[in-house]
Amino acid sequence: MQIVTDTGADIFLPPEHMPEVDIHVVRHTITLDGKTYVSGKDITAEELQKLLMGTKSFPITSQPSSGDFAATYKQLAATDPDILSIHMSSGLSGVVNAARAGAEMTPEANVTIVDTKILCAVLGWQVAAAARALKAGWPKDKIIALIKRIGDASESVYTLAELKYLIHGGRISHMKGLIASLLHICPMIGVEKVGGTYAQLGMARTFDQALNGLVKQMTKKHAPGTALRVQVLHSFNPKAAAALHEKIEPLFKCDWMPINFMSPVLAAHTGPSMAGIAFAPLETFSDIP
């Protein structure tokens, strides 16, 4: 069996957590000022944010097409037709539908598609865990159950200081976003687990208060002292990422995943200020090979 995902996943893990099998990535594209980039291949999140700060234009992102998926599945099926395709939430992207259409175009491949209802770091954890389990010889149904278990146990929350990129990308209500932007309010945003869409968790008057609000979301879910896997990602805001790390460190027994930039295609919808946290009970990962 082979593993496929998309660039809605951020797989930044220490070596001991990285899988020893290939993960095949079907990529989004980002168009800015008339030039199109392949996310994570032609452009990094850091490079994208530097371009955004030098232009008044907004980026346009495009999901992989059904043809992109069909081409990937066809190529992989030549060596092993059994494919597990693990993707970002259908509530935030049409990637899952494109993957399904691509699978219908490649009858020679036996494709199982997983709609994770999540994205970013947690999706990266799911994909890496699936690949490690595959390497260890787990059957497909057990791997799918592992993916679901990680998704059910994990939370993703983030904040940002400017809303114009989210508003332009249609990721939040235009009116609510516009009002918050005018009032200089920083939202705290999570991903709800039923539809896999963004959910507003609260608002703060300052960015630092919003960072505190993200940490409070953690303490609502888990008692201080709980052993957690924690990862901080940011779009182009290492200062906020470091502040989050400092605020979280004394509260929990943290198994820290590396701080890093989030996927360029996701950062295109946030602008440079975004910082966020993914977290889950450490016991969730105890039996991963």
N, C-alpha and C positions, 0 to 999 in steps of 0.2 A: 504494500500500500504506500501511497505517496501523499504528501501534505501540500496543500495550496492555501494561500491567504491573499490579502490585499494590503495596500499601503495605509489602511486605517489602523493597522497594528503597529505598535512600537515594541520592538524586541530588543531591549537594552538590559541584559542580564550578566552577572558575573560568570566567568568560565565554567564554574562547577554546575551552573544551572542551564547552560546552553546545550541544545541537542547535538547529537553526532550524525544526524541525517539531514539531507537537504530540505529546506523549506522553499517552495516555489512561490514567488510573489508576482501577482498580476497588479499592475501599477495604474494609479490615477495620473491625470495630467493637470497642470496648472498653467493658465495663460495670463500673462501680465504685459501690458503695453505692447500687444501684438506679437509677443514671443511666447511659444509654448514649451514647457519644461515637463519632463517625466519625473514625478515625485520620488525623491530619494535616489535618483539616478543622475539626472541632469542638474539637480539643484538640492541643496540641503535646507533645513529650516532656517539656519542662521543666514545663509545667502539670500533666501527669500525675504526675510524680515529687513535686511539691509536695503533690498530693492524697494520694499514697500515704504520705507522711511524716506526714500528719495523720489517718490512719485505721488500724485494725487489720484491715480487710478486704483481700482480695486481688482484683485485677482479673481479669475473665473476658474473653478475647478470642474473637471469632467471625470466621471467614474469610468472604470474599464468597460468596454463594450462587450456584448455577448460574443462578438467575433474574437476579441482578445482572449476571453475564457475558452472558447472553442479551440483556438490555436494552441493554447497551453495544454488543455486536456488531450488533444489529439497527439501532441508531441510526447506527453508523458505516457499515454496509453500504449505507445509503441514498445515500451519496456515493461510497464506494469499497468494494466487497465483499472485497477482498484485505486480510487482517489478519494481522499477526505478533504473537502474544500471548506475552510473555516473563515467566516467573514464578519465584518463590522455590522452593526445593527441595521436591520431593514427599516427601522424607525427614523434613521438619520441619513440613509443613503439607499440608492437603488442597486447597490452592488449584488445583493443576494438574488434579486430578480435577473440581473445580467448573467450571473453564474448559472442560474437554473436554465435560462435560455441557451447559454453556451453548452450546457450538458446535453440538452435536447438535440443540439446540432452535432454531437459526437457520440453516436450510439456505440461506437467501439470502446468507449470508456464507461466504467461503472462508478459514477460520481455520487458521493453522499455529501450534501450541502448542509452546513450548520450555520444557522442564524444565531449569533451569540447574544444579540440584544445589548451589546457593549462595544467599546472601541478603545483605542489608545493602549495604555500600559496593560490593562487587564486582558485585552485581546492578545497582546503579546505573551502574557503569562500562559494563556490557554493554548496558544499555538505551540509554544516551546514545550509545555507539559505533554501535549499530544504527540509531538515528535519524539520526546524522550520515551514515552510509553510505547510508541511504535517500535523504536529501537529495541526495547526490552521484550517485544513479542506480544504485547497486549492485543486482544481481539478488538475489532472496531467498536462493538457495542460498549465495551468497557472504557474505551478511549472517549467516546461520545459522552458517557456518564461522567467522566472526569472533567471534561470541558464544562458541562452544565454545573457540576459541583463548584468549580472555581468561580464561574459567573454568579451563581447564587450567593456565594460567600463574600464576594468582593464588592467594593464601592469605589466610585470615581467621582471626585468633586473638584471644581476649579473656580477661579475668579479671574477677573481682568479689569483693567482700569479704564478702557475705552471700548465702547460697544459698536462702533460704526461698522466693523468688519462682520460681526454677527448679524447686525441689522441688514447689511447689504446682501449677505449670503442667505437671508431668509431663515436663519436658524433659531431666531426668537421672534416673538410678536413685534412687529415694527413699531406700533404705538407705545407699548410698554418700554421697549428698548430706547425709543427716542426720548421719552420722558425721563427715564433713568439717566440717559446721557446728558440731557440738559441740566439735571440736578446734580450731576457728578456723583451718582450713586454707583457703587460697585456690587454687582449681583454675585451670589453664590449659586452655582449651577451643578446639578448632579444628573445622573442618567437613571431614569426609573426602569424597573425590570420587566414590566408587562409588555409595553410597546417598544421599549428601548429608545425612548425619546428624551430630550432634555427636560429637566424639571427644575424650576426655581426654588431654591432652598432658603432664600432670604436675601437681604440687601444690607449694605453697610455704607456709612458716610465717607469712610476713607479706605484706601487700599489695605493698609495694615489691619484695620478692623475686619476687613473681609478675609484676610489671611487667618486672623484669630477665629473667624466664623467657620472656616474650613476645618480647623483643628477641633472646634466644638462639635462639628458633625462627626468626627471620629469618636469623641467621648460620649456622644449620644448612642453610638452603636456598640462601643466596647468600653469596659471599665478600665480606668488607669491601671497600668501594670500588666495588661494583657499582652501576650506574645503575638505580634503582628508582622506580616510581610508588608513593607511600606516602600513606595516609590514616588518620588517627586519628579515631575516633568514640567518643562516650561517652553514657551515659544521663542522668547529672546530676552529672558528676565532672570539671569542667574542670581541676582541679589535677592529677589523674592523667593526663589527656590532654596537658597541658603537659609533665609529667614524661616521658611516652613520647616526645614530640617531641624533648626535650632529650637523651634517651638514644640515640635513633636518628640524630640529625643528624650526629654526627661519624663514624659508621660507614659510611654509604653516600652515594652521589651521588643525593640525593633530589629527585624532582619532586613537591613536596608538593601534595596536594589539601587543600581547606580542612578544618580541624578543625570538627566540628559535633556536634549531638545526633543520635542514631540515631532511626529511625522510632518513633513512640509505641507501635505494636503490638508491636514487638520489645522495646522498653524495658520494656513491661509484664511481661515474663518475666524481667527481670534485676534490677529495683529500681535505686536511684539510684547504686550504687557502680561499675557496669560501665565499663570502658574497654577498647578493642580497636584492632587494627591490621589494615588490608588492605594488601597489597603484591604487586607483580609486577614483572618486568623491564621497564624502560622501552621496550625494543625491541618489546615486544608491541604497543604502540600506535603504532608508527612510520608505518604506512600508513593510519591512520584519517584520512579527509578532514577 
